[in-house]
Amino acid sequence: MPACTGKVKVKTPGGVEADLVPKKVWMLQPKGGKGVKIGLFQDPQTGKYFRAKVPPEYPECA
């Protein structure tokens, strides 16, 4: 998989909106369902990792 390069506007666990580049993006899709893309992000203030939904047009990356 290619590296993630584009920024996504997400809300961090601390409640702050930030433009972050995800560490990894993957598709969650139940059988027969539409599915959503999830990204793994790192909070710049605390350093903790969290997951958030990313736009469907964002490419899967690692």
N, C-alpha and C positions, 0 to 999 in steps of 0.2 A: 504494500500500500504506500502511496506517496505521503509525504509529510504535510501536516495541516499548516496553511499559510494565512488564510483569510480570518479577519476578526468578526466576532459575533457579539451583539449587545445582549448581555445577560444580567440577571440580578443575582448578586453574590449572597451567601448565607447571612452575611452581616446586614443585608438590606440595601446595599449600594449598587447602582446600575453602572456597569463597566463594559468597555469593549475589550474582549479577551480572545486570544487564539486558543482553540481547544487542543488538548494533548492527543485526543483520539475521538473519532466520530464513528458510530455504528448504527445499524438499523435494528429497531425492535419491531417485530411483526408477528402477531399471533396468527395461527392458522385461520385463513379466511378473512383476516382483518386488513385494514388499510396500512397500518404501521406508522411509526414516527422515528425520526432521527434523534439520537441522544449524543451529547458531547460530554467529554470529561474535561473539566476546567480546574485550574488552581487559583484559589483566592489570593490576590497579591498582598493583602493585609495580614492574613493569618498563616498562609502557606498550606492550608488544608485543601484537599481535593473535593469537588462536588460535581454532580451531574445536572445538566439542564438540556431542555429541548432546543434543537437548532432548526433553522428553516429547511424545508424539504429539498431545496435546490443545492444545499451545501454538499460537497462531495464527501464520500466516506474516506477517512484517512487515519494514519497512525503516527 
